[in-house]
Amino acid sequence: MEANNWILPALILVPFIAGFICWLVDKLDDHLPRYIALVGMLITLGLTGVLWSQGGFTYELGQQVPAWAAQFEVQWIKSLGINIHLAIDGLSLLMVGLTALLGVLAVGCSWGEIQKNVGFFHLNLLWSLGGVIGVFLAIDLFLFFFFWEMMLVPIYFLIALWGHKGAEGKSRVYAATKFFIYTQVAGLIMLVGILGLVIYGYMMSGNISFNYYYLMAVARTLDAQAPHIAYALMICFFIGFAVKLPVFPLHGWLPDAHAQAPTAGSVDLAGILIKTAAYGLLRFVIPFFPAASAQFADIAIILGLIGIFYGAWCAFQQTDMKRLLAYTSISHMGFVLLALYAGNILTFQGLMIMMLAHGLSSAALFIMCGQVYERLHTRDLRLMGGIRGQLPYLSFFLMFFIAALVGIPGLGNFIGEFLILMGSFAKFPTFTIIAAISLVFAGLYGLILIHKALFGTPNEAQKQHYTTPLKDLSAREIGLLMICVIGLVWLGMHPQTFLDVSNSSMAWIANSYIPVQEAVEAIPQVVSQQNAGIQ
């Protein structure tokens, strides 16, 4: 075992423990849970920095396993071949780092917003973040599924207990239940795919195991020798991840969940939760089923393109600021499918930058939704206007993050989209041109949001808020937003910092196909390693 192995379980346990302590001390002082939650997420972020500094992200062509920088493995349920197996490479390191950073922002933005059951709120917030980190680290598929389902429960409570009344009079409980049903059903479909691989592995080798390498060998063997079965199992995995992404037409839970969620919940949903789906597609679907994925590529990309234009069109129709931003997320996630199924190192690297940049820009915009609501007591764009003169700091940041979201050169979103379009053009020129046209629509709904919120004259219904000067952003609010500004500028001006870390993982995924004979031979090798026991 390497010395840094202990960091991997610590990344998951620190948010869980900190959240539990927040709940215990709730009755002592309302502010104490906030500080404990903040310290917990800062420790998690610091541990991620330690792993980053230690490096170890190297890949050699032909290597059959990802370039893990650290692993942690102990037996859990021996009779079923289930282990607590955690591992981290460049891809999961950047995702864990993004989760920890946005966790700090989520705690910060809820500092003044949440006034009831503060300890229980932070327990749910931190447990959802701990579950997400578990998803990014777990490579035993049973453990992965455990965290995948576990993180949904605290998010349900975040929306149901601390959410707002949304547009069209829909209740927060309705939105939370809709979110939970969508994601639970999708998770069960994915479980069918996982169990299908386990059963076929047992039929091939007589061994039950949820080991990543073992099931990858089984999946690739099926992919080559029984393509119809492999295609069916791949679809089970795809649906499980597509609902969370979300892919059109499986997106119905997202607008309502965003509209009713508290600000920290929206940061969690838009900045982190939908990234777990893109991560799952990269980690499991593409490496496990390369041939079935190639066969499915046209369908997936068409769904992505429909989602790009559908999300943009629905964004045009929205009057609620949060719902508008929710539909922009659906639109931008269409690029994820284009990047994934173009299947080369350039699009994978572009996807990595895009996930980081979209996480920061969308999180910042949802934080700003909360700041606007706190001042104007509405998120209805029809009731806004003319606040640019009274709130210069808020106006600057809102225009900056809208510019980032629509892909202005010099910021991270542009780099991600540019790499994706460059990498996918050679394989899918028509689809790429159509996707590039959609960027014009992104600019339009961004300008509409800025115009309706900041310019013009105040609405008659809002004039009572303009009799005295509105309070501009506080130092705490500016500090939170500046973290996102610095991150987006760094991603736009120095993307190589992050591309170097993720290159080994993306190169392995791009070159991970094993011929049939090698896949079949890999099964007894992994079985013998399992039977030998875990050191």
C-alpha positions in Angstrom: 0.0 0.0 0.0 1.2 3.5 -0.9 1.5 6.1 1.8 -1.2 8.4 0.2 -3.8 5.6 0.2 -5.4 6.8 3.4 -6.3 10.1 1.7 -8.9 8.4 -0.5 -11.2 7.2 2.3 -10.5 10.5 4.1 -11.9 12.5 1.1 -15.2 10.7 1.7 -15.3 10.5 5.5 -14.4 14.1 6.2 -17.7 15.5 4.7 -19.7 12.7 6.4 -18.1 13.3 9.8 -18.3 17.1 9.5 -22.0 16.9 8.4 -22.8 14.6 11.4 -21.1 17.0 13.8 -23.1 20.0 12.3 -26.3 18.1 13.2 -25.1 17.3 16.7 -24.2 20.9 17.6 -27.2 22.5 16.0 -28.9 23.3 19.3 -25.8 25.0 20.7 -25.4 27.8 18.2 -26.8 28.5 14.7 -23.5 29.7 13.4 -21.4 26.8 14.7 -22.7 24.3 12.0 -21.7 26.8 9.3 -18.1 27.0 10.5 -17.8 23.3 10.9 -19.2 22.6 7.4 -16.8 25.2 5.9 -13.8 23.7 7.7 -14.8 20.2 6.6 -15.0 21.2 2.9 -11.7 23.2 3.2 -10.0 20.1 4.6 -11.4 18.0 1.7 -10.1 20.6 -0.8 -6.7 20.6 1.0 -6.5 16.7 0.7 -7.2 17.0 -3.0 -4.3 19.5 -3.3 -2.0 17.0 -1.5 -2.9 14.3 -4.1 -2.4 16.8 -6.9 1.1 17.8 -5.6 2.2 14.1 -5.4 1.5 13.5 -9.1 1.8 10.0 -10.5 -0.5 10.5 -13.5 1.4 8.7 -16.2 0.2 6.6 -19.1 2.0 4.3 -21.5 0.4 3.3 -24.8 -1.1 -0.2 -24.6 -1.5 0.0 -20.8 -4.7 -2.0 -20.0 -5.7 -0.2 -16.8 -6.0 3.5 -16.0 -3.1 5.4 -14.5 -4.1 5.3 -10.9 -2.1 7.8 -8.7 -3.4 6.1 -5.6 -5.6 3.1 -4.6 -7.3 1.9 -1.4 -8.8 -1.6 -1.2 -10.1 -3.7 1.7 -12.5 -6.6 1.6 -16.2 -5.9 2.3 -18.5 -8.8 1.4 -16.1 -11.6 0.4 -18.8 -14.1 -0.7 -20.1 -11.8 -3.3 -16.7 -10.4 -4.4 -17.5 -6.9 -3.2 -14.7 -4.8 -1.9 -14.2 -1.2 -0.8 -12.0 -0.3 -3.7 -11.2 3.4 -4.2 -8.8 4.7 -6.8 -7.9 8.1 -8.2 -6.5 9.2 -11.5 -6.3 12.6 -13.3 -10.0 12.5 -14.3 -11.4 11.7 -10.8 -8.9 14.1 -9.1 -10.2 17.1 -11.1 -13.8 16.0 -10.4 -13.1 15.6 -6.7 -11.3 19.0 -6.6 -14.3 20.7 -8.4 -16.7 19.0 -5.9 -14.7 20.2 -2.9 -14.4 23.8 -4.2 -18.1 24.1 -5.1 -18.8 22.6 -1.6 -17.0 25.5 -0.1 -19.0 27.9 -2.3 -22.3 26.1 -1.4 -21.6 26.5 2.3 -20.6 30.2 1.8 -23.7 31.1 -0.3 -26.1 29.6 2.2 -24.6 31.5 5.1 -27.4 34.1 5.3 -30.1 32.2 3.3 -30.7 29.2 5.6 -32.1 30.2 9.0 -34.0 27.1 10.1 -32.6 23.7 11.0 -29.1 24.9 10.1 -27.4 21.8 11.4 -29.6 19.4 9.6 -29.3 21.4 6.4 -25.5 21.2 6.5 -25.7 17.5 7.3 -27.6 16.9 4.1 -25.4 19.3 2.1 -22.2 17.6 3.2 -23.5 14.1 2.9 -24.6 14.8 -0.7 -21.1 16.1 -1.4 -19.5 13.1 0.3 -21.7 10.8 -1.8 -20.6 12.6 -5.0 -16.9 12.2 -4.0 -17.6 8.5 -3.4 -19.0 8.2 -6.9 -15.8 9.7 -8.3 -13.5 7.4 -6.3 -15.3 4.1 -6.2 -14.3 1.5 -8.9 -15.9 -1.5 -7.4 -19.2 -1.3 -9.2 -21.3 -2.3 -6.2 -19.7 0.5 -4.1 -20.1 2.9 -7.0 -23.8 2.1 -7.2 -24.1 2.4 -3.4 -22.7 6.0 -3.5 -24.7 6.8 -6.7 -28.0 6.0 -4.9 -26.9 7.3 -1.5 -26.2 10.9 -2.7 -29.9 11.3 -3.9 -31.4 11.1 -0.4 -29.8 14.2 1.1 -30.5 16.2 -2.1 -34.2 15.2 -1.8 -34.3 16.7 1.7 -32.4 19.8 0.6 -35.1 20.5 -2.0 -38.1 19.3 0.0 -37.3 21.1 3.3 -35.4 24.3 2.3 -36.6 24.8 -1.3 -38.7 27.7 -2.6 -42.1 27.7 -4.1 -41.4 27.5 -7.9 -43.0 28.8 -11.0 -46.5 27.8 -11.8 -47.2 27.2 -8.1 -45.5 23.8 -8.0 -44.4 22.9 -4.5 -40.8 22.0 -3.4 -42.0 18.6 -2.3 -43.4 18.0 -5.8 -40.0 19.0 -7.4 -38.1 16.8 -4.9 -40.3 13.8 -5.5 -40.0 14.2 -9.2 -36.2 14.4 -9.0 -36.1 11.3 -6.7 -38.4 9.2 -8.9 -36.5 10.0 -12.1 -33.1 9.3 -10.7 -34.2 6.2 -8.7 -35.8 4.6 -11.7 -32.7 5.4 -13.8 -30.5 4.0 -11.1 -32.4 0.7 -11.0 -32.0 0.4 -14.8 -28.3 0.9 -14.4 -28.3 -1.8 -11.7 -29.8 -4.2 -14.2 -26.7 -3.5 -16.4 -24.3 -4.1 -13.6 -25.9 -7.3 -12.5 -26.1 -8.5 -16.1 -22.3 -8.2 -16.3 -21.9 -10.0 -13.0 -24.1 -12.8 -14.1 -22.3 -13.2 -17.4 -19.0 -13.1 -15.6 -20.2 -15.9 -13.4 -21.3 -17.9 -16.4 -17.9 -17.4 -18.0 -15.6 -18.0 -15.0 -17.7 -19.4 -12.1 -16.7 -16.4 -10.0 -18.9 -13.6 -8.6 -17.1 -10.2 -8.5 -17.9 -6.5 -8.9 -14.2 -5.7 -9.6 -13.7 -3.0 -12.2 -11.1 -4.8 -14.2 -13.0 -8.1 -14.1 -16.3 -6.6 -15.3 -14.5 -4.6 -17.9 -13.0 -7.8 -19.3 -16.4 -9.5 -19.2 -18.0 -6.5 -21.0 -15.4 -6.3 -23.7 -15.7 -10.0 -24.3 -19.5 -9.7 -24.7 -18.9 -6.6 -26.8 -16.9 -8.7 -29.3 -18.6 -12.1 -29.0 -22.2 -11.3 -28.2 -22.8 -7.8 -29.5 -26.6 -7.8 -29.0 -26.2 -8.6 -25.3 -23.4 -6.0 -24.9 -25.6 -3.4 -26.6 -28.5 -4.1 -24.3 -26.3 -3.8 -21.2 -24.7 -0.7 -22.5 -28.1 0.9 -23.0 -28.9 0.1 -19.3 -25.7 2.0 -18.2 -26.4 4.8 -20.7 -30.0 5.4 -19.4 -28.8 5.4 -15.8 -26.3 8.2 -16.6 -28.4 10.0 -19.2 -31.2 10.9 -16.8 -28.7 12.5 -14.4 -26.9 14.4 -17.3 -29.7 15.1 -18.4 -30.2 14.0 -22.0 -33.3 14.9 -23.9 -36.1 13.5 -23.4 -35.1 12.4 -19.9 -34.6 15.9 -18.6 -38.0 16.5 -17.0 -36.8 16.6 -13.4 -34.2 19.4 -13.9 -36.1 22.6 -14.4 -38.4 22.0 -11.4 -35.6 20.8 -9.2 -33.6 24.0 -9.9 -36.5 26.3 -9.6 -37.5 25.0 -6.1 -34.0 24.1 -4.7 -32.3 26.5 -2.3 -29.2 28.2 -3.7 -26.8 25.7 -2.3 -28.9 22.9 -3.7 -28.8 24.5 -7.2 -25.0 24.8 -6.9 -24.9 21.1 -6.0 -27.2 20.1 -8.9 -25.7 22.2 -11.7 -22.1 22.3 -10.7 -21.5 18.8 -9.5 -24.4 16.3 -9.8 -24.8 16.4 -13.6 -21.0 16.0 -13.9 -21.3 12.6 -12.2 -23.2 11.4 -15.2 -20.5 12.6 -17.7 -17.9 10.9 -15.4 -19.9 7.6 -15.4 -20.1 7.6 -19.2 -16.3 8.2 -19.4 -15.3 5.7 -16.7 -17.7 2.8 -17.5 -19.7 3.1 -20.8 -16.9 4.0 -23.3 -14.2 1.7 -21.9 -16.5 -1.3 -21.2 -18.4 -1.2 -24.4 -16.3 0.3 -27.2 -18.0 -1.4 -30.1 -21.5 -1.0 -28.8 -20.8 2.7 -28.0 -19.5 3.2 -31.6 -22.7 1.6 -32.9 -24.8 3.8 -30.6 -22.8 7.0 -31.4 -25.1 8.5 -34.1 -28.2 8.1 -31.9 -26.5 9.6 -28.8 -25.2 12.6 -30.8 -28.6 13.2 -32.4 -30.2 13.2 -28.9 -27.4 15.6 -27.8 -28.1 18.0 -30.7 -31.8 17.9 -30.0 -31.1 18.7 -26.4 -28.8 21.6 -27.4 -31.5 23.4 -29.5 -34.4 22.3 -27.3 -32.7 23.6 -24.1 -31.8 26.9 -25.9 -35.4 27.3 -27.2 -36.9 26.6 -23.8 -34.5 29.1 -22.2 -35.9 31.8 -24.5 -39.4 31.1 -23.2 -38.6 31.4 -19.5 -39.4 34.3 -17.2 -38.0 32.7 -14.0 -34.3 33.4 -13.8 -33.5 30.0 -12.3 -35.5 28.0 -14.8 -33.8 29.9 -17.7 -30.4 28.8 -16.3 -31.6 25.2 -15.8 -32.5 25.0 -19.5 -29.1 26.4 -20.5 -27.6 23.4 -18.6 -29.6 21.0 -20.7 -28.4 22.8 -23.8 -24.8 22.8 -22.8 -24.8 19.1 -21.8 -25.6 18.2 -25.5 -21.9 19.0 -26.1 -21.0 16.3 -23.6 -22.5 13.6 -25.8 -20.8 15.0 -28.9 -17.5 14.9 -27.1 -18.0 11.4 -25.7 -19.0 9.7 -28.9 -16.5 11.4 -31.2 -14.1 9.3 -29.1 -10.7 10.9 -29.4 -8.2 12.5 -27.0 -9.0 16.1 -28.2 -12.7 15.8 -27.5 -12.2 14.0 -24.2 -9.8 16.8 -23.1 -12.3 19.4 -24.2 -15.0 17.7 -22.2 -12.7 17.8 -19.1 -12.2 21.6 -19.4 -15.9 22.1 -20.2 -17.1 20.2 -17.1 -14.8 22.3 -14.9 -15.7 25.6 -16.6 -19.5 24.8 -16.7 -19.3 23.8 -13.0 -17.8 27.1 -12.0 -19.9 29.4 -14.3 -23.3 27.7 -13.6 -22.6 27.5 -9.9 -21.7 31.2 -9.9 -24.9 32.1 -11.8 -27.1 30.2 -9.4 -25.4 31.9 -6.5 -26.2 35.2 -8.2 -29.9 34.1 -8.6 -30.0 33.8 -4.8 -28.3 37.3 -4.4 -30.8 38.9 -6.8 -33.8 37.2 -5.0 -32.5 38.4 -1.6 -32.6 42.0 -2.9 -35.6 42.1 -5.2 -37.7 39.4 -3.6 -38.4 37.9 -7.1 -36.7 35.8 -9.8 -39.3 36.9 -12.4 -37.4 38.7 -15.2 -40.6 40.6 -16.1 -40.4 42.3 -12.7 -36.7 43.3 -13.0 -34.9 46.0 -14.9 -32.8 49.1 -14.3 -30.8 47.6 -11.4 -27.4 48.2 -13.1 -27.1 51.7 -11.7 -27.9 50.7 -8.2 -25.9 47.5 -8.0 -22.7 48.0 -10.0 -20.8 45.0 -8.5 -23.7 42.6 -8.9 -24.2 43.8 -12.5 -20.5 43.3 -13.4 -20.4 39.8 -12.0 -23.7 38.8 -13.7 -22.4 40.1 -17.1 -19.1 38.3 -16.6 -20.6 34.9 -15.8 -23.2 35.2 -18.6 -20.2 35.9 -20.9 -18.4 32.9 -19.6 -21.5 30.7 -20.0 -22.0 31.6 -23.7 -18.3 30.9 -24.5 -16.5 34.2 -24.7 -12.8 33.7 -25.7 -10.4 34.0 -22.9 -12.5 32.0 -20.4 -12.7 28.3 -19.7 -16.1 27.5 -21.5 -14.6 28.7 -24.8 -11.6 26.4 -24.5 -13.8 23.4 -23.8 -16.2 24.0 -26.6 -13.4 24.8 -29.1 -11.6 21.6 -28.3 -14.8 19.5 -28.6 -15.7 21.1 -32.0 -12.1 20.7 -33.3 -11.9 17.1 -32.2 -15.3 16.0 -33.4 -15.2 17.7 -36.9 -13.1 15.0 -38.6 -15.5 12.2 -37.5 -18.9 14.0 -37.5 -18.6 17.1 -39.7 -22.3 17.6 -40.1 -23.2 17.2 -36.5 -20.3 19.5 -35.5 -21.4 22.3 -37.8 -25.0 22.0 -36.4 -23.6 22.1 -32.8 -21.5 25.2 -33.6 -24.6 27.0 -34.9 -26.2 26.5 -31.5 -23.6 28.8 -29.9 -25.4 31.7 -31.6 -28.5 30.9 -29.6 -26.5 30.7 -26.4 -25.4 34.3 -27.0 -28.9 35.4 -27.6 -30.5 34.0 -24.4 -27.5 35.4 -22.5 -28.1 38.9 -23.9 -31.8 38.6 -23.1 -31.1 37.7 -19.5 -28.7 40.6 -19.1 -31.1 43.1 -20.8 -34.2 42.1 -18.8 -32.4 42.0 -15.5 -30.0 44.9 -15.6 -31.1 47.5 -18.2 -34.3 49.5 -19.0 -36.5 51.0 -16.3 -37.7 49.4 -13.1 -41.0 47.6 -13.3 -43.9 49.3 -11.6 -44.3 46.3 -9.2 -40.7 46.7 -8.1 -40.6 50.4 -7.4 -41.0 50.0 -3.7 -37.6 48.4 -3.6 -36.0 51.4 -5.4 -37.2 54.2 -2.9 -33.9 53.7 -1.0 -30.7 52.5 -2.6 -30.5 48.7 -2.8 -27.6 47.1 -0.9 -24.9 45.9 -3.3 -22.8 42.7 -2.9 -21.1 42.2 0.5 -17.4 41.3 0.9 -18.4 37.6 1.5 -20.5 37.5 -1.7 -17.8 39.2 -3.8 -15.2 36.7 -2.4 -17.3 33.7 -3.4 -17.8 35.0 -6.9 -14.1 36.0 -7.3 -13.2 32.4 -6.7 -15.2 31.5 -9.8 -13.8 34.4 -11.7 -10.2 33.4 -11.0 -11.0 29.8 -11.9 -12.7 30.6 -15.2 -9.9 33.0 -16.2 -7.2 30.4 -15.3 -9.1 27.7 -17.3 -9.3 30.1 -20.3 -5.7 31.4 -20.2 -3.8 28.4 -18.8 -5.8 25.3 -19.6 -2.6 23.2 -19.9 -2.5 23.1 -16.0 -5.5 20.9 -16.1 -5.0 19.2 -19.4 -1.6 17.8 -18.1 -3.4 16.2 -15.1 -6.2 14.6 -17.1 -4.2 13.6 -20.2 -3.2 10.2 -18.8 -6.8 9.2 -18.1 -8.2 10.5 -21.4 -5.4 8.8 -23.4 -6.3 5.5 -21.7 -10.0 5.9 -22.5 -9.2 6.8 -26.1 -6.9 3.8 -26.5 -8.6 1.3 -24.2 -10.0 -1.3 -26.7 -8.6 -4.8 -26.0 -9.0 -7.4 -28.8 -11.3 -10.3 -28.1 -8.6 -12.9 -27.2 -6.9 -10.5 -24.7 -10.2 -9.8 -23.1 -11.1 -13.4 -22.6 -7.6 -14.2 -21.2 -7.9 -11.3 -18.8 -10.9 -12.9 -16.9 -9.0 -15.8 -15.3 -6.1 -13.5 -14.5 -8.4 -11.1 -12.5 -10.2 -14.1 -10.9 -6.9 -15.4 -9.6 -6.0 -12.0 -8.2 -9.4 -11.9 -6.4 -9.0 -15.4 -5.0 -5.5 -14.6 -3.8 -7.1 -12.0 -1.4 -6.5 -8.4 -0.9 -3.3 -7.3 0.7 
